[in-house]
Amino acid sequence: MITKRYNKKTDKKKVMIIEDEIDILLLYKDYLNNKGFSVQATSTTANEALNDYENFFPNLLILDYNLPGKLNGLEAARQILRKYPDAPIIIVTAYETVRSEISNDKFFAGRNITLLLKPIKLQMLEYAIKSLLNK
């Protein structure tokens, strides 16, 4: 009788987080690790988002919209989606206007992108991740 072994290490979905507020970044990371995800990379700026993405190839990316540095979250998402059009991305922001910015930009139409408004309930973050990964 052949049985399939379940390997928790390789079956975990990899999540990359780019968030400039360290307390929020650590909160997301701890919560997601406890929920069975593997947080592979975390950063506080989007300047190297594409390089970080290519180094870790996460199953999903969580990007804060308002980040220090040259790029905001949408610009970083655009760079990644140009090269990896099916990449699932969650944009988190405190600005309601970002919703219309995304919906009015044809580039983002039909993409695996979700917007969550801060403050975010951790269960809602988990639900958004699972929804995007199951598309």
N, C-alpha and C positions, 0 to 999 in steps of 0.2 A: 504494500500500500504506500503510495506516494502522497506526502502531505506538503502543502506549501507553508513555508516558514514566513511569519510576519516579522519584518524588520522595521522596528519603530524609527530607527535613524534614517533610513532611506525613504520611508513612506511619509515622512513629515513634509508638509508644503513649506517652501522657503518664502519668507517675506522680507522685503527690504524697506526700511523706514528712513525717510529724509524729513527731519523735523528740527527746527532751531531751538525750541524750548526743551531743554534737557529733561525737566521733570515729566513732561508729556511723553517725550521719546522713551524714557525709561518705563513709564507707566504702560504704554502700548507694548513695549518689548516684553516686560514681565507678564502681562496679561496674556499675550499671544503665545509665549513660551508655555505658560500653564495650560493653555487650551490645545496644546499639541502641535503648534506651528513652530518652525525653526526660523528665528530672526537672524538672518545671515549677515546683514550689513546695516549699520546705522550711520547717519551723517547729519550734520547741522547746516549744510549748504547744498545747493543744487548745482554748483559749478562743475562738479565731476560726476553728475548723475549718470550719464551715459557710460563712462568708464567703470563706475561702480557696478552698474547694471550688468555690463559685459563680464566683469570679473566674477560676479556671484550668480548670474542668471536666475533671479528669483522667480517664483511662480506668480508673485504679485508684488506691486510697489505701492507704498503709501507715501504720498508727497504732500507736505504742507504747501499752501499757496504762497504765503508771504515769508520769504526766506532772505537772509542777508546774502550779499554777493551779487554777481552779474545776472543770474537767472532767477525768475520766480518759478513756482511749481508748474504752472501751465507751460512755460517755455521749456522746462526740463522734460515734461511729459511729451511735448511736441518732438524734441530731439530723439527721445527713445522710440516713440511711435513711428517716426520716419523710417527707422531702421528695423523695428520690430512691431509691425502694425497690429498684431494680435495681443500685445502685452496688456494684461489687466492692471489698471491703475486706479487708485482711490486718491482723490484730491480732498484734503481737509482744509477748511478755512473758516474764519469768523465773518467773512464778507458775503452777504447774500447776493451781491452784484456779480460774483464769480459764476453763479448759475447761468445768468444771461450771457456772460462772456463765453462760456462753453457752448451753450445752445445756439448762439449766433455765429459761431465759427464753424464753417463747413468742414474744416479739417477734422474736427472731433466727431462728426456725424457717423454713427454706426460703429464707433470704437468701444472697446471694453473699458469705459471710464465711468466712474461714479463720483459724485460730489457729496461730501458729508459736511454739515455745518457744525462748528464748535459752539458750545461744548458738546462733545460726543460721548454718548453712553457707550461703554465698552462692549456691551452686548450688541449694540447696533453696528459697531465696527466689525465684530466677529460675523454678524449676519451679512454685512456688505461683502466681506472677504469671501465667505462661502458662496454667496450668490454669484460673484464674478468668476470664481474658480469653477463653478458648475455650468457656465455658459458654453 
